[in-house]
């Protein structure tokens, strides 16, 4: 049951950091907002302690990352302003 609470806390933190990242008037990258939110969650005076088991990490977080990497070709992203292969010719 502790693993379910950990997953719910982390999912809530990620969704709140996404909302916070959109509300910040400065163009701050989302990973920096998520790192700051994780640091606040891990702050010792708040009393929250998220213990992440290695099995839980391997079961819940690693497969989606590998799935996305498998379907993204190497060196190709959606946000490139031009096709680098066209500029070679």
LOLUM-112263 format. One line per 2 residues: number of its first residue (from 1); their letters; for each residue x, y, z of N, C-alpha, C. Coordinates in Angstrom, 2 decimals. Example, Ala and Ser with C-alpha at 12.3 -4.5 7.8 and 13.67 -1.06 7.14 Angstrom:
<nodes>
1) AS) 13.19,-5.69,7.80,12.30,-4.50,7.80,13.20,-3.30,7.80 | 12.85,-2.25,7.08,13.67,-1.06,7.14,12.90,0.03,7.87
</nodes>
This chain:
<nodes>
1) XX) 0.82,-1.19,0.00,0.00,0.00,0.00,0.86,1.25,0.00 | 2.04,1.14,0.60,2.96,2.28,0.62,3.40,2.64,-0.79
3) XX) 3.55,1.65,-1.66,3.93,1.92,-3.04,2.84,2.68,-3.78 | 1.59,2.35,-3.50,0.48,3.07,-4.14,0.46,4.53,-3.70
5) XX) 0.70,4.78,-2.41,0.77,6.17,-1.93,1.93,6.91,-2.57 | 3.05,6.24,-2.72,4.21,6.87,-3.35,3.90,7.26,-4.79
7) XX) 3.28,6.37,-5.53,2.93,6.65,-6.92,1.92,7.79,-7.00 | 0.93,7.80,-6.12,-0.05,8.88,-6.13,0.57,10.23,-5.78
9) XX) 1.48,10.24,-4.83,2.17,11.48,-4.47,2.99,11.99,-5.64 | 3.71,11.10,-6.30,4.56,11.52,-7.42,3.72,11.98,-8.62
11) XX) 2.62,11.29,-8.90,1.76,11.72,-10.00,1.11,13.08,-9.71 | 0.71,13.29,-8.47,0.15,14.58,-8.09,1.20,15.67,-8.20
13) XX) 2.42,15.38,-7.78,3.49,16.36,-7.88,3.81,16.72,-9.32 | 3.81,15.74,-10.20,4.09,15.99,-11.61,2.98,16.83,-12.24
15) XX) 1.74,16.52,-11.94,0.64,17.29,-12.52,0.60,18.71,-11.96 | 0.89,18.88,-10.68,0.93,20.23,-10.11,2.11,21.04,-10.66
17) XX) 3.23,20.37,-10.90,4.37,21.09,-11.46,4.11,21.49,-12.91 | 3.35,20.70,-13.63,2.97,21.07,-15.00,2.08,22.31,-14.99
19) XX) 1.12,22.36,-14.07,0.27,23.54,-13.96,1.07,24.76,-13.51 | 1.96,24.56,-12.56,2.78,25.66,-12.08,3.71,26.17,-13.18
21) XX) 4.24,25.27,-13.99,5.10,25.66,-15.10,4.37,26.50,-16.13 | 3.09,26.26,-16.31,2.31,27.07,-17.26,1.92,28.42,-16.68
23) XX) 1.79,28.51,-15.35,1.37,29.75,-14.73,2.52,30.72,-14.47 | 3.75,30.23,-14.47,4.90,31.10,-14.24,5.06,32.02,-15.45
25) XX) 5.15,33.34,-15.22,5.25,34.26,-16.37,6.60,34.17,-17.08 | 7.63,33.68,-16.42,8.93,33.55,-17.06,9.01,32.24,-17.83
27) XX) 9.77,32.20,-18.92,9.90,30.93,-19.67,10.87,29.97,-18.99 | 10.40,29.30,-17.96,11.21,28.33,-17.23,10.93,26.95,-17.78
29) XX) 11.97,26.17,-18.12,11.73,24.82,-18.63,11.04,23.94,-17.59 | 10.18,23.07,-18.07,9.40,22.20,-17.20,10.28,21.29,-16.33
31) XX) 11.39,20.73,-16.83,12.21,19.90,-15.95,12.77,20.66,-14.74 | 13.07,21.95,-14.91,13.55,22.73,-13.77,12.45,22.94,-12.74
33) XX) 11.23,23.13,-13.20,10.10,23.27,-12.28,9.88,21.95,-11.53 | 10.01,20.83,-12.23,9.81,19.54,-11.60,10.94,19.22,-10.62
35) XX) 12.16,19.63,-10.92,13.26,19.43,-9.99,13.04,20.25,-8.72 | 12.58,21.50,-8.91,12.31,22.35,-7.74,11.17,21.77,-6.90
37) XX) 10.13,21.24,-7.54,9.03,20.63,-6.81,9.48,19.38,-6.06 | 10.34,18.59,-6.68,10.88,17.41,-6.01,11.77,17.78,-4.84
39) XX) 12.53,18.86,-4.99,13.37,19.32,-3.88,12.51,19.80,-2.72 | 11.40,20.48,-3.03,10.49,20.91,-1.97,9.84,19.71,-1.28
41) XX) 9.53,18.69,-2.05,8.93,17.48,-1.47,9.92,16.77,-0.55 | 11.19,16.81,-0.91,12.20,16.12,-0.13,12.76,16.98,1.00
43) XX) 12.28,18.21,1.15,12.77,19.08,2.21,12.48,18.43,3.56 | 13.48,18.35,4.43,13.30,17.58,5.68,12.28,18.17,6.65
45) XX) 12.03,19.47,6.63,11.13,20.05,7.61,9.66,19.84,7.27 | 9.35,19.45,6.06,7.95,19.23,5.69,7.40,17.91,6.22
47) XX) 8.26,16.99,6.54,7.82,15.73,7.11,7.45,14.69,6.08 | 7.51,15.00,4.80,7.21,14.01,3.76,8.49,13.28,3.38
49) XX) 8.42,11.99,3.37,9.56,11.19,2.94,9.06,10.19,1.91 | 9.57,10.32,0.71,9.18,9.42,-0.37,10.29,8.40,-0.54
51) XX) 10.02,7.19,-0.13,10.98,6.10,-0.29,10.66,5.37,-1.59 | 11.58,5.41,-2.51,11.35,4.80,-3.82,12.16,3.51,-3.90
53) XX) 11.46,2.40,-3.94,12.12,1.11,-4.06,12.65,0.92,-5.48 | 13.78,0.26,-5.64,14.30,0.03,-6.99,13.34,-0.79,-7.85
55) XX) 12.62,-1.75,-7.24,11.67,-2.54,-8.01,10.53,-1.68,-8.53 | 10.09,-0.72,-7.72,9.02,0.17,-8.15,9.48,1.06,-9.29
57) XX) 10.71,1.54,-9.22,11.26,2.35,-10.30,11.35,1.55,-11.59 | 11.87,0.34,-11.49,12.02,-0.49,-12.68,10.67,-0.90,-13.27
59) XX) 9.67,-1.04,-12.43,8.36,-1.49,-12.89,7.50,-0.36,-13.45 | 7.57,0.84,-12.84,6.65,1.91,-13.22,7.25,3.00,-14.09
61) XX) 8.49,3.37,-13.86,9.04,4.54,-14.53,9.94,4.22,-15.70 | 10.65,3.13,-15.65,11.57,2.79,-16.72,10.88,2.33,-18.00
63) XX) 9.85,1.49,-17.98,9.22,1.06,-19.24,8.65,2.19,-20.10 | 7.97,3.20,-19.54,7.52,4.29,-20.43,8.67,5.05,-21.08
65) XX) 9.77,5.21,-20.35,10.92,5.89,-20.94,11.52,5.08,-22.08 | 11.62,3.78,-21.89,12.15,2.93,-22.95,11.19,2.86,-24.14
67) XX) 9.90,2.89,-23.87,8.92,2.85,-24.95,9.02,4.09,-25.82 | 9.15,5.25,-25.21,9.26,6.50,-25.97,10.57,6.52,-26.75
69) XX) 11.66,6.05,-26.15,12.94,6.03,-26.85,12.94,5.05,-28.01 | 12.17,3.99,-27.92,12.14,3.01,-28.99,11.45,3.56,-30.24
71) XX) 10.48,4.44,-30.06,9.75,4.97,-31.21,10.25,6.34,-31.67 | 11.27,6.87,-31.03,11.86,8.12,-31.47,13.17,7.80,-32.18
73) XX) 13.29,8.11,-33.47,14.54,7.82,-34.17,15.69,8.61,-33.57 | 16.88,8.06,-33.69,18.06,8.68,-33.12,18.34,10.02,-33.80
75) XX) 18.46,11.05,-33.01,18.83,12.36,-33.54,17.70,13.13,-34.18 | 16.50,12.60,-34.17,15.38,13.29,-34.81,14.40,13.69,-33.72
77) XX) 14.08,14.97,-33.67,13.08,15.45,-32.73,12.01,16.20,-33.50 | 10.89,16.43,-32.84,9.79,17.14,-33.50,10.05,18.63,-33.57
79) XX) 10.93,19.16,-32.76,11.05,20.60,-32.62,12.22,21.18,-33.41 | 12.79,20.44,-34.37,13.88,21.01,-35.16,13.31,22.02,-36.14
81) XX) 13.93,23.20,-36.24,13.40,24.24,-37.12,13.60,23.94,-38.61 | 14.56,23.11,-38.94,14.79,22.75,-40.33,15.31,21.33,-40.40
83) XX) 15.26,20.77,-41.56,15.76,19.41,-41.74,17.26,19.48,-42.01 | 18.12,18.94,-41.14,19.57,19.08,-41.36,20.07,18.33,-42.60
85) XX) 19.32,17.33,-43.04,19.75,16.58,-44.22,19.55,17.40,-45.49 | 18.58,18.29,-45.51,18.38,19.14,-46.68,19.46,20.21,-46.77
87) XX) 20.00,20.63,-45.64,21.02,21.68,-45.68,22.38,21.12,-46.10 | 22.57,19.81,-46.06,23.84,19.23,-46.47,24.00,19.32,-47.99
89) X) 22.92,19.07,-48.69,22.96,19.05,-50.16,22.96,20.41,-50.69
</nodes>
